[in-house]
């Protein structure tokens, strides 16, 4: 059963912005860590950003200053605000949640395409 669902993926021009959302089927507060990953076409999956009650927020170098991960309490979700998008950001974006006493939860992914 899918416990996390991503949304917000779209096609945008270089320099554009998108806000992705990772929504939980239960309470998002059951997760002590929500991490965004992405997999570009024909490339391996890579870590993008994390929101952790233990370590706080962190980002891979290529998105620092452009992406912001945050909790959205009202929507029971964790968002990834992506600004100044470039073609190299094109990928399927996934969220992963960690919960005490449970297996990792993964969403099915959402497509982000940045092109002219």
Residue pairs with C-beta under 8 A, 6 or more apart in sequence:
1 25
2 25
2 107
2 108
3 24
3 25
3 26
3 97
3 105
4 22
4 23
4 24
4 25
4 95
4 96
4 97
4 105
4 106
4 107
5 22
5 23
5 25
5 107
5 108
6 20
6 21
6 22
6 23
6 93
6 94
6 95
6 107
6 108
6 109
6 110
7 20
7 21
7 23
7 110
8 18
8 19
8 20
8 21
8 110
9 18
9 20
9 92
9 93
9 110
9 111
9 112
9 113
10 18
10 112
10 113
11 113
11 114
11 115
12 18
12 85
12 112
12 113
12 114
13 114
13 115
13 116
14 85
14 86
14 87
14 114
14 115
14 116
15 84
15 85
15 86
16 85
16 114
17 81
17 82
17 83
17 84
17 85
18 82
18 85
18 112
19 79
19 80
19 81
19 82
20 36
20 79
20 80
20 82
20 93
20 95
20 110
20 112
21 72
21 75
21 77
21 78
21 79
21 80
22 34
22 36
22 77
22 78
22 79
22 80
22 95
22 97
22 107
23 75
23 76
23 77
24 30
24 31
24 76
24 77
24 97
27 76
28 34
28 71
28 76
28 77
28 78
28 97
30 97
30 99
31 97
31 98
31 99
31 105
32 52
32 53
32 54
32 98
32 99
32 100
33 50
33 51
33 52
33 53
33 54
33 97
33 98
34 50
34 51
34 52
34 69
34 78
34 95
34 96
34 97
34 98
35 47
35 48
35 49
35 50
35 51
35 52
35 95
35 96
35 97
35 98
36 47
36 48
36 49
36 50
36 69
36 80
36 93
36 94
36 95
36 96
37 45
37 46
37 47
37 48
37 93
37 94
37 95
37 96
38 45
38 46
38 48
38 89
38 91
38 92
38 93
38 94
38 112
39 45
39 46
39 91
39 92
39 94
39 109
40 46
40 88
40 90
40 91
41 90
41 91
43 91
45 94
46 60
47 60
48 59
48 60
48 63
48 67
48 80
48 93
49 57
49 58
49 59
49 60
49 63
49 67
49 69
49 80
50 57
50 58
50 59
50 69
51 57
51 69
51 70
51 71
51 78
52 58
57 69
57 70
59 67
59 69
62 88
63 82
63 89
66 82
66 83
66 84
66 85
67 80
67 81
67 82
67 83
68 80
68 81
68 83
69 78
69 79
69 80
69 81
70 78
70 79
70 81
71 77
71 78
71 79
72 78
72 79
78 95
80 93
82 89
82 112
85 112
85 114
86 114
87 114
87 115
88 114
89 112
89 114
90 112
90 113
90 114
90 115
91 112
92 109
92 110
92 111
92 112
93 109
93 110
93 111
93 112
94 106
94 107
94 108
94 109
95 106
95 107
96 104
96 105
96 106
96 107
97 104
97 105
97 106
98 104
98 105
99 105
